[in-house]
């Protein structure tokens, strides 16, 4: 229980009565033992104060504001604004006398007489702490119900006083509920008038220095306001936080103290504030065994030396340090700087494990089984230079990749990637052996700091030996390509979640000018636009849609390397069809890809289960591939099906089963796709 607790409002304890003593038990104190057979002599009346000197209330000592109450709960549905009807003078004894103690007893309870004091906060707190409510479903006798009711009488009065009703008086009564052995416990409240703040004294903020007026304005409680514990605690928290946000890292705000004057129905509120002086950021000091030095911490921070101290910046830095994956725990302590105008940051970083071994197993119709494993050292090239070695073993792909990724490269959230790769691909559309090297600079997003805007700039050089069929010939062609590309992208993410969005939208564009050598040199440009939209119909239903358009201009499909053409079909494209199965076919009925791509998808994500941990997802996908630079609707292929989801702590696990609605010759009737994350 919390609330205002002035000293004169506290209950005075009384010693329990003891058994009477016999005369022989008493020592000789010179007074005759009374004759109990004689009539009892009445005690003299208690002295009364003179008429000219009215009785004064006991002095009120300052009492600290108690901590906040539990969070709000749903309010009681009863209409508590009406005055309570007349009660029995005997406290419900006549009703209780009708109870048969040999039969099970049921009861309900009701609050009456609260009037304007019955706000949602008070009612929800009563529901949270009520003894009557907690035991309502249990069998109880009259004595138990009385004890619960008396406990709730004290509770309700304390809650009302915490809201400023210091004259609150509540009594317990009982009424017949219309059924045998069924009673209603009535808590009849008389809140009285709300006490007001008469005088507000905040010691330490009376100066006219820079920003003092703004700081004083943070404490929103004013004289004339109700003496409400919640409002006072909220204003105190706002003052404490506001001073930290406005450059006062060493500020201290005492607990507020109320002095209640019952005769005036008012209270005096006293506080003491020590500002500690306005400060700007000085040095950053990091422990010697930290995973990176103070200079790199400065790169990660969103502030610079000389900027005003803001607690929000410190909290943000704490989260960003953890997000590197190299830090297990962070402690940031403001320390006095070189002078009275600066504050140094003493940062202690605990090392997190730097090695990760990961594996992934997936299956898709047309792709077959695929197993991936990786090993990573997240600080192989300090600071934040992660070395990752990854291998894929699948029915259609065998590859090895080595990647170095520098996080927060020269600037917060900027990443430099270097990659060396080799792969052997055996797809329905082509066979290829590829070796390449690439580099990219990007602004990343992550689960802790999901960014609205991300971008990337890159360069890659690849050499590939590729075989395919094209046109009417059944003789495979073998050609060697050298490809130099400058891919770049710009993306906007307005969704509410990175792995499982329920509302918002995403929009992204990619463009890659490419120069290809195959006999002689020629150039072309690849461009693609992706968009998705998420509509939360209700708590358990999300409607999601996706669109993708791509084109290649500057060269014919035949000249472009098969690995650089567009393809459609599969678990991340048009479900129901095999991987890359949509579009023009060669003489062997294998896909050949094309210069343009168009895809549309829509699905409804239904959740169910005790924690909404399961889901069913009906979907419809459509896609087309064309050898022309613009996609053709006439060649659109449509697939539909049903997906199943399990929403784990690390994202949804997806199983989709689809079927083509207008298949081409050779297409399977059923497609199955298993992966982590939503389809889009």
Secondary structure, 3 states (H helix, E strand, C coil): CCCCCCHHHCCCCCCCCCCCCCHHHCCCCCCCCCCCCCCCCCCCCCCCCCCCCCCCCCCCCCEECCCCCCCCCCCCCCCCCCCCCCCCCCCCHHHHHCCCCCCCCEEEEEEECCHHHCCHHHHHHHHHHCHHHHCCCCCCCHHHHHHHHHHHHHHHHHHHHHCCCCCCEEEEEEEECCCCCEEEEEEEEECCCCCEEEEEEEECCCCCCCCHHHHHHHCCCCCCCECCHHHHHHHHHHHHHHHHHCCCCCCEECCCEEEEECCCCEEEEEEEEECCCCCEEEEEEECCCCCCCHHHHHHHCCCCCCCECCHHHHHHHHHHHHHCCCEEEEEEEEEECCCCCEEEEEEEEEECCCEEEEEEEEEECCCEEEEEEEEEEEEEECCCEEEEEEEEEECCEEEEEEEEEECCCCCCCEEEEEEEEEEEEECCCCEEEEEEEEEEEEECCCCCCCCCEEEEEEEEEEEEEEEECCCCCCCCEEEEEEEEEEEEEEEEECCCCCCCCCCEEEEEEEEEEEEEECCCEEEEEEEEEEEEEEEEEECCEEEEEEEEEEEEECCCCCCCCHHHCECECCCCCCCCCCCCCECCECCCCCECCECEEEEEEEEEEEEECCCCCEEEEEEEEEEEEECCCCCCHHHCEEEEEEEEEEEECCEEEEEEEEEECCCCCCCCCCEEEEEECCCC
